Amino acid sequence: MESAALQPLSDDYDVRRKMLAILRVLSGTEKPLGARAIGRDLEKIGIELSERQVRYHLQYMDERGLTLAVGNAGRVLTDAGRHELSSAQVTEKVGFVAARIDRLAYATTFDPETGTGDVILNVSMLRGEDLPRALEYARVVADAGLCMSHLAIVAHEGETLGTVVPEGMVAIGTVCSVTLNGVLLHRYIPVNSVFGGLLQIQEGQPLRFVELVSYAGSSIDPLHIFIASGLTSSWGAATTGAGMVGAGFREFPAAAADEAIEIIGRLREHGLGGVLAIGSPGQPLLDLPVGMDRVGMVVVGGLTPMAAASEQGIQVEQHAMSTTCAYSLLKPLDELL
């Protein structure tokens, strides 16, 4: 089975595209999904397949070890299926990050009026013995205002946080900056995530972007690239006021500026921040041009707390925009220590 999974899904581009879409649907849930449920999710992203057609594709992928039937409950993704999805042709993944941002923003249900609902999490896997140090590093970064929130969640081996936590490991879920997109979207304020970049911090304040990657043309999260490449110095930025952190550059309509700023203020009351700078309508922000009748906004990357842990020598496997989580399950980092 495993060797078959290394073979291409199909030589037919359209068939391969549909099969990859099915794998993506399965990757977004921890529960088995049946053909009918998969078909409904595919329809939401513009792919129309009958229940019978979905079953045919699933049977084909079962034979290659990419999916696994779980009784009558449906299918789940196998490790081979995850590998196939992650190694799909890059041309098929261009714009994948931007599409995932939009999808997760829609899935955000947090209401700043009531303080209830779901937020988006980044999930970081690390060894259990490293948990206390990692949480302490994250707390320092949070105290410096260089993360989305001082709230987080921890899952231990055998528990589920986006995926099942392996033996000997723990998972730390930190609030993803896409949560902000979602909260504003549900208040009828569309947010365009334009760039992910490497932001220089000087004297504790954002100075300029030194590297930029467009979300629209990216197949993987730009901020993850900068962290994995060792280009960030989040710990230095938090402890000395000077360093490089991952951050996103966003735009929203100028007509909604007052309301957006008010909502951002309400989010802070619930421990959800991360906005480092907001510009003026149509004016550049940190030397980056902003569209006409738009307002620029700089938001710190949600991966920053665990980036600091990685910089301090802890082996961390980071998964950006990993899953949704009820806000009520999050706890202050101080309480998790």
KAVENLIN-V902572 format. One record per helix or strand of 3 or more residues. SS is the DSSP state (H for helix, E for strand). FROM is the first residue (numbers start at 1). TO is the last residue. If there is no record, write none. Layout:
ss = [SS:SS]
from = [FROM:FROM]
to = [TO:TO]
This chain:
ss = [H:H:H:H:E:E:H:H:H:E:H:E:E:H:E:E:H:H:E:H:E:E:H:E:H:H]
from = [2:13:35:51:67:75:79:90:96:118:128:151:169:178:191:205:222:234:243:254:275:294:304:317:327:333]
to = [5:27:44:63:69:77:86:93:107:127:143:156:175:185:202:214:228:240:253:269:278:300:311:326:329:336]
